[in-house]
Amino acid sequence: MSGNFEEFVEKIKNIVDIVEIVSDYIPLQKAGKNFKGLCPFHLEKTPSFNVNQDKQFYYCFGCGAGGDIFNFLMEIENITFKEAVEILANRAGLRVPSYNNPYQQQEIRERERIFYLHKLTARFYHYILCKTEAGKKALHYLNQRGFTASDLKKFYLGYAPARWDSLLKFLLKKGFTLEEIEKAGLVSRGKSGNYYDRFRDRVIFPIFNIRGEAIAFGGRILEEKDSAPKYLNSPETMIFKKSENLYGLNWARDSIRTGNSAIVMEGYTDVMTAHKHGLDNTIASLGTAFTAEHARLLKRFTQNVYIAYDADTAGAAATLRGMEILESAGLNVRIIQLPAGLDPDEYIKNEGKEGFARLQETAVSLIDYKVGQLVTQYRPDTIEGKINFTRALVRLLAEIDDQIKRDIYIQAFADKYNIEAETINRGIRQHLSKVSKNKDKNYNYRYTKIDNKTRDKQNINSIEAAFLKLYLEENEQRGALLKYLEAGNFTAHYQKLVKLLRKHSADSLGQLVARVDEDTKKQILALLAMEKRHGVQEIISAFCKKIKKDIYRDLTTNKTYSLGEINQLLLKFIRITA
């Protein structure tokens, strides 16, 4: 890096106050010589994030994050050093000089190329939708959904033609290489080695970062097919991480800050319809479960979050997971309960902004929502139902550590459901005593002899569960995961579910849940409630190892296999390995 540039960086440090910049993202309070707040880089309830104004430096004693004003912007906005310098220079009213570090230049050029690829791709899809014959059916679909020309322009909607290589040919003519286009996640490579467009015959929803730059795409199929998922998203790239971006935040951020609240919905059209009707603080997660990273992102702008997911079983499960993550992040969370069978898109169209506002006024807390779920499940209007409901209520209230909070809830729910408060209290004491004894029993677990067969079975089941959770939650991964989804690769516990998943591979999670019986529904919800501890590739790798281990065991222990059966197992081994 040139001397001039180094001097320029120091000049920015002297002009721009780090406290002022950090305060744009998190509230800071004076604490002696430093400023203190809740860390934006990890979940915490007690402030451990310190900013030193004299030294223009920050450090978190909780997670170890630290650095200067440039490091802060790079981390919190997921941008390059160059981009951080440009943002701060603009803020200070300075012009950025040129610099020539070869490694940085290479990374910057690559990143800029991918950004430009997405910009051109968004323009291409938008043009096809609005200006060509091929886009008419997609245009008709969007018009039927109530979206006008103005809406199409604001959200920059597009259409991916049904042809295999329309976008590929367009981008190649613009001078991009196959390697660049593939790295940007815009094309895929087939088994034969040929490249083809990732999105075909789909309505395209560009996904923008917080600065309004296109970084990815979501595509909705127009004609549902058994082999194709309803929704397909871009894969993760160097400019796009699903867990670090929220759809609509580029339009909603100012409204969220001003009104000090955000509304989280499920889908693209939910957000678009909400904004169309003046609900400008609305956002959505990107085809994946709500994550801790999403919570941290929201926390930069507000402490108050409303969740308005679809009123179906899968939506209810997602609501619970989302709320627990947000509450763990220290946010104030409430649930907007939609009428059965409706999603936010439909409700807002029918009732308008005012109707949704009335619904928002009746939003409930996490504990109230969970108790409502228990009422639906156990029906306490019968003696047996009331007994089961009370037991479930006891287990739920026992999870509250704050004694004052717990006592208030005990009295409130005792009055509401006509249960003696002492009955609930006694049940909680018994439950906590039992939990404590079990903890004591398990304390010396490493000294307890566990049968190897039992241990292996538990491990296998956890791998299978992690794989199925991945399949259920990640729609865009289903095509790649389908080859592993065979009943023979799973223990008896999951085989019925696996057969159903193969049969209805094109269904959304909500559609799937609506099709299955109560036992299978419970199984799906149990899988969704699992904590996700590993990445996609880790799960796939672990599951492949498990399958290969099963094949090896079968080949070496079963002496009755015919030559044909042995060949089938060997072919399966090769397929899994490929």
Secondary structure by P-SEA (a helix, b strand, c coil): ccaaaaaaaaaaaacccaaaaaaacbbbbbccccccccccccccccccbbbbccccbbbbccccccccaaaaaaaaacccaaaaaaaaaaaabbbbbbbbcaaaaaaaaaaaaaaaaaaaaaaaaaaaacccccaaaaaaaaaaacccaaaaaaabbbbbcccccaaaaaaaaacccaaaaaaacccccccccbbbbcccccbbbbbbccccccccbbbbbcccccccccbbbbccccccccccccccccccaaaaaaacbbbbbccaaaaaaaaaaccccbbbcccccccaaaaaaaaacccbbbbbccccaaaaaaaaaaaaaaaaaccbbbbbcccccccaaaaaaaccaaaaaaaaaacccaaaaaaaaaaaacccccaaaaaaaaaaaaaaaaacccaaaaaaaaaaaaaaacccaaaaaaaaaaaaaaaaaaaaaacccccccccaaaaaaaaaaaaaaaaaaaaaccccccccccccccccccccccaaaaaaaaaaccccaaaaaaaccaaaaaaaaaaaaccccccaaaaaaaaaaaaaaaaaaaaaccccccaaaaaaaaaaaaaaac
